[in-house]
């Protein structure tokens, strides 16, 4: 297999994968508190789930409250609101392509929250916001990205997405939460992907990967060879060709096809 590509703020082209079709996401649960529009994170730093569809329409975007929003970007805010009202993923993605790079943190904050409504189908865009300069926006992106990855049923694709996210997320708590998703993978795939993260040189990601590696194997990480020996001694049920490489991260267009968009 090809080497997995590291991406900062976007998924780098690293090859294709197995094509699969994902059904549209179910209606998310309503938040515990009242919908406030622009702020998806509460005072404790935790992130609320997207609101119910009834509350979402007309309340996600609040153009009058935005600061530092360039005049040229204002039409895209309305386009995003119109697309949300129509449950139009393509329209939201088109507007998000502009607003996720906006100078206005308020616009980016609304954008990541709107993308979160679409779950796995918005993973390419959510991935680009994992490294946002505003901590609450990055954490919200990580929250929705994690929920989207939970919808992915292809193990190779899930492993690639987790590696890419690990190398972009800057918050140790978010990394710890994402690390739990490795438990959904076959041990061999999880361990090999974690080894790649550990060996990447990313200190924060490597520390979280080491913790998860120890959780899965019961051993501290020492070397790639020792990890491979553990895999050989603890084969997955029906383990096949012994391929030692983790999967490639698909490029943006391939991922959209894999997600059925």
Residue pairs with C-beta under 8 A, 6 or more apart in sequence:
1 15
1 243
1 245
1 246
1 247
1 248
2 14
2 15
2 248
3 14
3 245
3 248
4 14
4 160
4 163
4 164
4 196
4 246
4 247
4 248
4 249
5 11
5 12
5 13
5 14
5 164
5 248
5 249
6 12
6 164
6 167
6 200
7 127
7 164
7 167
7 168
7 249
8 131
8 167
8 168
9 128
9 129
9 130
9 131
9 168
10 127
10 128
10 252
11 124
11 127
11 128
11 164
11 249
11 250
11 251
11 252
11 255
12 249
12 251
13 251
13 252
14 160
14 248
14 249
14 250
14 251
15 248
15 249
15 250
15 251
15 254
16 248
16 250
16 251
16 254
17 154
17 156
17 157
17 160
17 247
17 248
17 250
17 254
17 258
18 154
18 156
18 157
18 258
19 257
19 258
20 153
20 154
20 157
20 258
20 260
21 260
22 120
22 121
22 151
22 152
22 153
22 258
22 259
22 260
23 260
24 121
25 117
25 118
25 119
25 120
25 121
25 151
27 52
27 53
28 49
28 50
28 51
28 52
28 116
28 117
28 119
29 49
29 52
30 49
30 51
30 52
30 55
31 48
31 49
31 50
31 51
32 48
33 42
33 48
35 51
35 55
35 56
35 59
37 59
37 60
37 61
37 62
37 65
37 110
38 61
38 62
38 65
38 106
38 109
38 110
38 113
39 109
39 136
40 47
40 48
40 109
40 112
40 113
40 116
40 136
40 140
41 47
41 48
41 136
41 139
41 140
42 48
45 136
45 139
47 139
47 140
47 143
50 56
50 113
50 116
50 117
50 144
51 59
53 87
56 84
56 117
57 84
57 85
58 81
58 85
60 81
60 84
60 110
60 113
60 114
61 77
61 80
61 81
61 84
61 110
61 114
62 106
62 110
63 69
63 74
63 77
63 78
65 106
66 77
66 104
66 106
66 107
67 104
67 105
67 106
68 103
68 104
68 105
68 106
69 77
69 102
69 103
69 104
69 106
69 107
70 102
70 103
70 104
73 98
73 99
73 102
73 104
73 107
76 95
76 98
76 99
77 95
77 99
77 107
77 110
79 91
79 94
79 95
80 91
80 92
80 95
80 96
80 99
80 110
80 111
80 114
82 88
82 91
83 89
83 90
83 91
83 92
83 94
83 95
84 92
84 114
84 117
89 118
89 121
89 122
89 261
90 261
92 114
92 115
92 117
92 118
92 122
93 115
93 122
93 125
95 111
96 111
96 114
96 115
96 122
96 125
97 125
99 107
99 108
99 110
99 111
100 108
100 111
100 112
100 125
100 128
100 129
101 108
102 108
102 111
105 134
105 137
108 129
108 132
108 134
108 137
109 134
109 136
109 137
109 140
111 129
112 126
112 129
112 132
112 137
112 140
112 141
112 144
113 140
115 122
115 125
115 126
115 129
115 144
116 122
116 126
116 140
116 143
116 144
116 147
119 144
119 147
119 148
119 151
120 148
120 149
120 151
120 152
120 259
121 148
121 259
121 260
121 261
122 144
122 148
123 145
123 148
123 149
123 152
123 161
123 255
123 259
124 252
124 255
124 256
126 141
126 144
126 145
126 148
127 145
127 161
127 164
127 165
127 168
129 137
129 138
129 141
130 138
130 141
130 142
130 145
130 165
130 168
130 169
131 138
131 168
131 169
131 170
132 138
132 141
135 171
138 169
138 170
138 171
138 174
139 171
139 174
142 165
142 169
142 171
142 174
142 177
142 178
143 174
145 165
146 174
146 177
146 178
146 181
149 158
149 161
149 162
149 165
149 178
149 181
150 181
150 184
152 158
152 161
154 258
155 185
155 186
155 189
156 189
156 247
157 247
157 250
157 258
158 181
158 184
158 185
159 182
159 185
159 189
159 190
159 193
159 246
159 247
160 193
160 246
160 247
160 248
160 249
160 250
161 249
162 178
162 181
162 182
162 193
163 193
163 196
163 197
163 246
163 249
164 249
165 178
166 175
166 178
166 179
166 197
166 202
166 205
166 208
166 209
167 197
167 200
167 202
167 205
169 175
169 178
169 205
170 204
172 204
172 207
172 208
175 204
175 205
175 208
176 208
176 211
178 208
179 208
179 209
179 211
179 212
180 212
182 190
182 193
182 194
182 212
182 216
183 190
183 216
185 193
186 236
186 239
187 216
187 217
187 231
187 234
187 236
188 231
188 235
188 236
188 239
189 236
189 246
189 247
190 212
190 216
191 213
191 216
191 217
191 227
191 230
191 231
192 227
192 231
192 244
192 245
192 246
193 246
194 209
194 210
194 212
194 213
194 216
195 209
195 213
195 221
195 224
195 227
196 246
197 205
197 206
197 209
198 206
198 209
198 210
198 213
198 221
199 206
199 224
200 206
210 220
210 221
213 219
213 221
213 227
214 220
214 221
217 227
217 230
217 234
219 226
219 230
221 227
228 244
232 242
250 258
